[in-house]
Amino acid sequence: MSFLKGVLTGLAIGYLTAPRSGKDTRDKLTKGANDLQNQWEDGLNQVKTQIDHFTGKAENKVNQYADKAEQTFDTYKDDSQDTFDYNREQAKTDYNQSVDETAAAAKSGINDAEDALKFN
């Protein structure tokens, strides 16, 4: 910023001390101010373009990481669901087996009791 102030001050002194008429000096100052404004706008446009470029790159990276996180989440979710389903089926099998064993034991006990009560 100091450099820019120095350049502007030097230009102003140079224009003011130059052996020209007032109209020529004013025209030259106006042209210089317009040129400076155009350079400033060009610089701003370049900065905006770079910011847009870097913002786009950052947005792409964020989207990549979000997609990867979603895929990882889906994988763990599917694995968890598979494990849950397996454990549920195993629990059903174990329960049915216990019921069958208990029923068989009860039937055997009833048959033994019937045999003990029979008088031949």
DASULZI-V241672 format. One record per residue. N is the residue number from 1. RES is the residue in one small letter. SS is DSSP state (hx for helix, st for strand, lp for the rest). NEAR is the number of other ideal C-beta (glycine too) atoms within 8 Angstrom. Layout:
BEGIN
<<N/RES/SS/NEAR> <N/RES/SS/NEAR>>
END
This chain:
BEGIN
<<1/m/lp/4> <2/s/hx/5> <3/f/hx/6> <4/l/hx/7> <5/k/hx/8> <6/g/hx/8> <7/v/hx/8> <8/l/hx/9> <9/t/hx/8> <10/g/hx/8> <11/l/hx/9> <12/a/hx/9> <13/i/hx/8> <14/g/hx/8> <15/y/hx/11> <16/l/hx/7> <17/t/hx/5> <18/a/lp/7> <19/p/lp/2> <20/r/lp/7> <21/s/lp/5> <22/g/hx/6> <23/k/hx/6> <24/d/hx/8> <25/t/hx/12> <26/r/hx/8> <27/d/hx/8> <28/k/hx/10> <29/l/hx/10> <30/t/hx/8> <31/k/hx/8> <32/g/hx/10> <33/a/hx/8> <34/n/hx/8> <35/d/hx/8> <36/l/hx/9> <37/q/hx/8> <38/n/hx/8> <39/q/hx/8> <40/w/hx/8> <41/e/hx/8> <42/d/hx/8> <43/g/hx/8> <44/l/hx/8> <45/n/hx/8> <46/q/hx/8> <47/v/hx/8> <48/k/hx/8> <49/t/hx/8> <50/q/hx/8> <51/i/hx/8> <52/d/hx/8> <53/h/hx/8> <54/f/hx/8> <55/t/hx/8> <56/g/hx/8> <57/k/hx/8> <58/a/hx/8> <59/e/hx/8> <60/n/hx/8> <61/k/hx/8> <62/v/hx/8> <63/n/hx/8> <64/q/hx/8> <65/y/hx/8> <66/a/hx/8> <67/d/hx/8> <68/k/hx/8> <69/a/hx/8> <70/e/hx/8> <71/q/hx/8> <72/t/hx/8> <73/f/hx/8> <74/d/hx/8> <75/t/hx/8> <76/y/hx/8> <77/k/hx/8> <78/d/hx/8> <79/d/hx/8> <80/s/hx/8> <81/q/hx/8> <82/d/hx/8> <83/t/hx/8> <84/f/hx/8> <85/d/hx/8> <86/y/hx/8> <87/n/hx/8> <88/r/hx/8> <89/e/hx/8> <90/q/hx/8> <91/a/hx/8> <92/k/hx/8> <93/t/hx/8> <94/d/hx/8> <95/y/hx/8> <96/n/hx/8> <97/q/hx/8> <98/s/hx/8> <99/v/hx/8> <100/d/hx/8> <101/e/hx/8> <102/t/hx/8> <103/a/hx/8> <104/a/hx/8> <105/a/hx/8> <106/a/hx/8> <107/k/hx/8> <108/s/hx/8> <109/g/hx/8> <110/i/hx/8> <111/n/hx/8> <112/d/hx/8> <113/a/hx/8> <114/e/hx/8> <115/d/hx/7> <116/a/hx/6> <117/l/hx/6> <118/k/lp/6> <119/f/lp/3> <120/n/lp/2>>
END
